Amino acid sequence: MFVTYVAPDEAPSTYTIPVNVNGYAVPLPGLLRNAAREETSMNYRTDPEDLAKAWVCEATSMTGESAHQLLVQYVDLYKDCFSLDEKSKTEIAIRPNTQSGVMRHDARGWFCKCNSAG
């Protein structure tokens, strides 16, 4: 899974989300961390907290101009799994979308578009 971040007046850089041997990734920690580093006045979190460890069992490639934009774009791309809740101008929470049928939760954790365990 590759995410490209293009900063103004700089050469594009690539942020790669590591995948396991089955090609599954846990993208939210890195996306949230990068957005928080870039927008220090913002509070980015998942609700519930363990959603940050959600497995996404599908690869994607994205390009964006900021880490915040990449996070929003990622959540929009996987809107069947995640929803963006703008609590205020300075607080954003990522929540699970359990209505679509492709996001599931069990004792092992959260799984987005997974046919089997991550």
C-alpha positions as YAML, in Angstrom:
chain: A
units: angstrom
residues:
- id: 1
  name: MET
  ca: [0.00, 0.00, 0.00]
- id: 2
  name: PHE
  ca: [1.55, 3.27, -1.08]
- id: 3
  name: VAL
  ca: [0.59, 6.79, -0.12]
- id: 4
  name: THR
  ca: [2.37, 9.71, -1.77]
- id: 5
  name: TYR
  ca: [2.62, 13.06, -0.03]
- id: 6
  name: VAL
  ca: [3.44, 16.04, -2.24]
- id: 7
  name: ALA
  ca: [4.57, 19.09, -0.29]
- id: 8
  name: PRO
  ca: [4.46, 22.47, -2.04]
- id: 9
  name: ASP
  ca: [7.71, 23.34, -3.83]
- id: 10
  name: GLU
  ca: [9.21, 19.97, -2.94]
- id: 11
  name: ALA
  ca: [9.73, 16.73, -4.77]
- id: 12
  name: PRO
  ca: [7.02, 14.16, -4.04]
- id: 13
  name: SER
  ca: [7.79, 11.78, -1.23]
- id: 14
  name: THR
  ca: [6.27, 8.38, -0.69]
- id: 15
  name: TYR
  ca: [4.84, 7.06, 2.55]
- id: 16
  name: THR
  ca: [4.48, 3.30, 2.47]
- id: 17
  name: ILE
  ca: [2.09, 1.52, 4.77]
- id: 18
  name: PRO
  ca: [3.67, -1.84, 5.68]
- id: 19
  name: VAL
  ca: [1.67, -4.96, 4.88]
- id: 20
  name: ASN
  ca: [1.91, -8.45, 6.34]
- id: 21
  name: VAL
  ca: [2.66, -11.59, 4.32]
- id: 22
  name: ASN
  ca: [-0.99, -11.75, 3.21]
- id: 23
  name: GLY
  ca: [-0.89, -8.15, 1.92]
- id: 24
  name: TYR
  ca: [-2.95, -6.74, 4.80]
- id: 25
  name: ALA
  ca: [-2.13, -3.39, 6.36]
- id: 26
  name: VAL
  ca: [-2.82, -1.33, 9.48]
- id: 27
  name: PRO
  ca: [-2.85, 2.14, 7.87]
- id: 28
  name: LEU
  ca: [-4.45, 4.41, 10.47]
- id: 29
  name: PRO
  ca: [-1.57, 4.79, 12.97]
- id: 30
  name: GLY
  ca: [0.79, 6.23, 10.36]
- id: 31
  name: LEU
  ca: [-1.84, 8.37, 8.66]
- id: 32
  name: LEU
  ca: [-2.97, 9.80, 12.02]
- id: 33
  name: ARG
  ca: [0.61, 10.33, 13.22]
- id: 34
  name: ASN
  ca: [1.63, 12.18, 10.02]
- id: 35
  name: ALA
  ca: [-1.48, 14.38, 10.07]
- id: 36
  name: ALA
  ca: [-0.88, 15.27, 13.74]
- id: 37
  name: ARG
  ca: [2.78, 16.14, 13.04]
- id: 38
  name: GLU
  ca: [1.76, 18.41, 10.19]
- id: 39
  name: GLU
  ca: [-1.25, 20.04, 11.88]
- id: 40
  name: THR
  ca: [-0.06, 20.43, 15.47]
- id: 41
  name: SER
  ca: [-3.17, 22.41, 16.46]
- id: 42
  name: MET
  ca: [-5.41, 19.47, 15.49]
- id: 43
  name: ASN
  ca: [-6.37, 16.47, 17.60]
- id: 44
  name: TYR
  ca: [-6.70, 13.32, 15.48]
- id: 45
  name: ARG
  ca: [-8.00, 10.12, 17.09]
- id: 46
  name: THR
  ca: [-10.04, 6.99, 16.55]
- id: 47
  name: ASP
  ca: [-13.24, 6.19, 18.41]
- id: 48
  name: PRO
  ca: [-13.09, 3.58, 19.76]
- id: 49
  name: GLU
  ca: [-9.37, 3.78, 20.45]
- id: 50
  name: ASP
  ca: [-8.65, 0.23, 19.21]
- id: 51
  name: LEU
  ca: [-9.96, 1.17, 15.74]
- id: 52
  name: ALA
  ca: [-6.49, 2.59, 15.05]
- id: 53
  name: LYS
  ca: [-5.29, -1.03, 14.83]
- id: 54
  name: ALA
  ca: [-7.88, -1.98, 12.17]
- id: 55
  name: TRP
  ca: [-6.65, -4.32, 9.46]
- id: 56
  name: VAL
  ca: [-7.43, -3.23, 5.90]
- id: 57
  name: CYS
  ca: [-7.32, -6.21, 3.59]
- id: 58
  name: GLU
  ca: [-7.06, -4.32, 0.33]
- id: 59
  name: ALA
  ca: [-4.17, -2.36, -1.17]
- id: 60
  name: THR
  ca: [-4.45, 1.15, -2.53]
- id: 61
  name: SER
  ca: [-2.31, 3.97, -3.84]
- id: 62
  name: MET
  ca: [-3.01, 7.65, -3.16]
- id: 63
  name: THR
  ca: [-1.39, 11.02, -3.76]
- id: 64
  name: GLY
  ca: [-2.04, 14.17, -1.76]
- id: 65
  name: GLU
  ca: [-0.69, 17.60, -0.99]
- id: 66
  name: SER
  ca: [-0.79, 17.22, 2.79]
- id: 67
  name: ALA
  ca: [-0.93, 14.52, 5.44]
- id: 68
  name: HIS
  ca: [-4.34, 15.82, 6.54]
- id: 69
  name: GLN
  ca: [-5.63, 15.56, 2.98]
- id: 70
  name: LEU
  ca: [-4.30, 12.00, 2.70]
- id: 71
  name: LEU
  ca: [-6.06, 10.99, 5.91]
- id: 72
  name: VAL
  ca: [-9.36, 12.49, 4.76]
- id: 73
  name: GLN
  ca: [-8.94, 10.98, 1.31]
- id: 74
  name: TYR
  ca: [-8.18, 7.55, 2.81]
- id: 75
  name: VAL
  ca: [-11.25, 7.62, 5.05]
- id: 76
  name: ASP
  ca: [-13.36, 8.68, 2.07]
- id: 77
  name: LEU
  ca: [-11.89, 5.91, -0.09]
- id: 78
  name: TYR
  ca: [-12.78, 3.37, 2.60]
- id: 79
  name: LYS
  ca: [-16.10, 4.94, 3.63]
- id: 80
  name: ASP
  ca: [-17.57, 1.44, 3.83]
- id: 81
  name: CYS
  ca: [-15.19, 0.87, 6.75]
- id: 82
  name: PHE
  ca: [-14.55, 4.28, 8.32]
- id: 83
  name: SER
  ca: [-16.34, 7.57, 8.83]
- id: 84
  name: LEU
  ca: [-14.88, 10.96, 9.61]
- id: 85
  name: ASP
  ca: [-16.41, 12.83, 12.53]
- id: 86
  name: GLU
  ca: [-15.32, 16.47, 12.71]
- id: 87
  name: LYS
  ca: [-16.00, 17.11, 16.39]
- id: 88
  name: SER
  ca: [-14.81, 20.74, 16.12]
- id: 89
  name: LYS
  ca: [-12.44, 22.87, 14.06]
- id: 90
  name: THR
  ca: [-9.55, 21.30, 15.97]
- id: 91
  name: GLU
  ca: [-10.72, 17.73, 16.62]
- id: 92
  name: ILE
  ca: [-11.32, 14.89, 14.18]
- id: 93
  name: ALA
  ca: [-12.34, 11.36, 15.12]
- id: 94
  name: ILE
  ca: [-12.33, 8.34, 12.83]
- id: 95
  name: ARG
  ca: [-15.19, 5.95, 13.61]
- id: 96
  name: PRO
  ca: [-16.09, 2.52, 12.27]
- id: 97
  name: ASN
  ca: [-18.83, 2.18, 9.68]
- id: 98
  name: THR
  ca: [-20.55, -1.00, 10.76]
- id: 99
  name: GLN
  ca: [-23.61, -0.47, 8.54]
- id: 100
  name: SER
  ca: [-21.96, -1.44, 5.24]
- id: 101
  name: GLY
  ca: [-21.23, -5.05, 6.10]
- id: 102
  name: VAL
  ca: [-17.56, -4.89, 5.08]
- id: 103
  name: MET
  ca: [-16.26, -3.65, 8.44]
- id: 104
  name: ARG
  ca: [-16.37, -6.21, 11.20]
- id: 105
  name: HIS
  ca: [-15.16, -6.47, 14.76]
- id: 106
  name: ASP
  ca: [-14.45, -9.55, 16.84]
- id: 107
  name: ALA
  ca: [-12.20, -10.54, 19.75]
- id: 108
  name: ARG
  ca: [-9.12, -10.19, 17.50]
- id: 109
  name: GLY
  ca: [-9.91, -6.59, 16.48]
- id: 110
  name: TRP
  ca: [-11.30, -4.61, 13.55]
- id: 111
  name: PHE
  ca: [-11.20, -5.86, 9.94]
- id: 112
  name: CYS
  ca: [-11.98, -3.81, 6.82]
- id: 113
  name: LYS
  ca: [-12.80, -5.73, 3.64]
- id: 114
  name: CYS
  ca: [-11.27, -8.93, 5.05]
- id: 115
  name: ASN
  ca: [-12.54, -12.37, 4.14]
- id: 116
  name: SER
  ca: [-10.43, -13.92, 6.88]
- id: 117
  name: ALA
  ca: [-8.31, -12.80, 9.83]
- id: 118
  name: GLY
  ca: [-5.54, -10.25, 9.23]
...
